[in-house]
Amino acid sequence: MSVIYVLLAISIIVAVAFFIAFIFAVKKGQYDDSYTHSVRMLFEDELIKEKSNKQILTNKD
């Protein structure tokens, strides 16, 4: 029975360590999206055309 307590304690320690590492990575900007901003301007015209087409279709009704 004592083995279960030891394994439980070790698993909690490992889980807390991974959680701290995740929080540290998020605060350092590891998961920030740096790619989308660079290609957004390439597709911006298509998005504007789609929005204007939708507005034209809704205004005709």
HUWO-V309223 format. One record per pair of residues at least 12 apart in sequence whose ideal C-beta (glycine too) atoms are under 8 Angstrom apart, sorted by the first residue. I is the first residue (numbers start at 0). J is the second residue. D is the distance in Angstrom with one decimal. If there is no record, write none. Layout:
# HUWO-V309223
i->I j->J d->D
i->I j->J d->D
This chain:
# HUWO-V309223
none
